[in-house]
Amino acid sequence: MIVDHRTYRVKPGKLTEYLKLYEAEALPMQLRHLGHCVGWYVSNVIGPLSQIVHMWAYKDLADRDARRAKLAADPAWPKFLEKALPLLDAMENKI
């Protein structure tokens, strides 16, 4: 098993807007296509502020690539990204 660890830094003052958008549009798609969410966290009191971390488990890199390709092929995904990306300052991905 591998874990895809993603960190997003949201622009100041945009965290609530991003969280509402993500919950309504992205999370249902990700759960459908990516499978097992290991954890989903928001840092807004201690440490880096307006930071979101989420982790997804996959059997291996091939499983991750196949699942992420299905997500990217979902017609609703680019529509979400068009709204979400302007709310973000930085993104980081680790395996």
C-alpha positions in Angstrom: 0.0 0.0 0.0 1.1 3.6 -0.7 -0.4 6.8 0.7 -0.7 9.9 -1.5 -0.2 12.9 1.0 -1.5 16.2 -0.4 -1.1 19.6 1.2 -2.9 22.7 -0.1 -2.4 26.2 1.2 -5.5 28.3 0.7 -5.3 32.1 0.2 -5.9 34.2 3.3 -9.6 34.8 3.9 -10.7 32.1 1.4 -10.7 28.9 3.6 -14.4 28.8 4.3 -15.2 29.4 0.6 -12.8 26.6 -0.5 -14.1 24.1 2.1 -17.7 24.6 1.0 -16.8 24.3 -2.6 -14.7 21.2 -2.0 -17.3 19.5 0.2 -20.1 20.1 -2.4 -18.2 19.3 -5.6 -14.8 17.6 -5.2 -15.2 15.3 -2.2 -18.1 13.2 -3.8 -16.0 12.8 -7.0 -12.9 11.9 -5.1 -14.6 9.3 -3.0 -16.2 7.8 -6.1 -13.0 7.6 -8.1 -10.1 7.5 -5.7 -11.5 5.2 -3.1 -10.0 5.1 0.4 -9.5 8.5 2.1 -7.0 7.9 5.0 -7.5 11.3 6.5 -8.6 14.9 5.8 -7.4 17.7 8.0 -7.5 21.5 8.2 -4.9 23.6 10.1 -6.3 27.0 11.0 -5.4 27.5 14.7 -1.9 26.2 15.3 0.9 25.8 12.8 0.6 26.9 9.2 -2.8 28.6 8.8 -5.3 27.9 6.1 -3.7 24.6 5.2 -5.5 21.5 4.2 -4.0 18.0 4.2 -5.6 14.9 2.8 -4.3 11.4 2.3 -5.5 8.7 -0.1 -4.5 5.0 0.1 -3.7 3.0 -3.0 -2.6 -0.6 -3.7 0.5 0.8 -5.6 1.5 3.5 -8.0 -0.3 1.9 -10.9 -3.5 1.8 -8.9 -3.0 5.5 -8.0 -2.4 6.4 -11.6 -5.4 4.5 -12.8 -7.7 6.1 -10.2 -6.4 9.6 -10.7 -6.9 9.2 -14.5 -10.6 8.3 -13.9 -11.0 11.4 -11.7 -9.3 13.6 -14.4 -11.7 12.1 -17.0 -14.8 13.0 -15.0 -16.4 16.0 -16.8 -17.2 17.7 -13.5 -13.5 17.7 -12.3 -12.2 20.5 -14.6 -15.3 22.6 -13.6 -14.3 22.2 -10.0 -10.7 23.1 -10.7 -11.7 26.2 -12.5 -13.4 27.5 -9.3 -10.9 26.0 -6.8 -7.5 26.9 -8.2 -7.9 30.7 -7.8 -8.5 30.1 -4.1 -5.1 28.3 -3.6 -1.6 29.7 -3.0 0.3 26.4 -3.1 0.0 22.7 -3.6 2.4 19.8 -2.5 2.2 16.1 -3.1 4.2 13.3 -1.4 3.9 9.5 -1.7 
